[in-house]
Amino acid sequence: MGAVITVTCNADAFESNDSGLFLAAPEQLDVWANKAVRFTSIQADHGDELEISVAYMDVDAMQALNKQYRGSDRPTNVLTFSAIEELIDPSLQVSGLLGDIVLCPKIIQDEALEQGKPVEHHFAHMLVHGVLHLGGMDHHIENEAEAMEQAEIQILSLLDIPDPYNSVFNQTK
């Protein structure tokens, strides 16, 4: 059957002044994460029962995290923090805990609207992107960027979501 990802999320505690802001439900995050994990080496490395924590952050909090941990003083759509890579002492690793994916719903929504994509599609893409990072993929290394994009395209197609890099949504009108 393969690994099963359990996703915990702060969706109930997340507060936003934007009543129209799309937030994926924890159940939806579970579906997306479980599709993504099948394209990684996560199961072989960590076993069958895995956990990812997803946190929603507002724009200011996301900018602060991006500055503190990535050295970039701007907000971003998604950040990932591997529970293994980030630990000073790997023996502190909690069995099955892969890490945290931090999503900024406002940035994701704004990007989707700019690109003419359904917000839910872009939200799924950003979660899949985060899971692939937790699985060891990295788009900052040129020869790995294409492999990561191809994995995203394949996973999203299983979710009936068009290629986010070359879809009808990205064509200039």
Buried (B, 14 or more C-beta within 10 A) or exposed (E): EEBBBBBBBEBEEBEEEEEEBBBBEBEBBBBBBBBBBBBBEBBEEBEEEBBBBBBBBBBEBBBEBBEEEEEEEEBBBBBBBBBBEEEEEEEEEEEBBBBBBBBBBBBBBBBBEEEEBBBBBBBBBBBBBBBBBBBBBEBEEEEEEEBBBEBBBBBBEEBEBBBBEEBEBEEEE
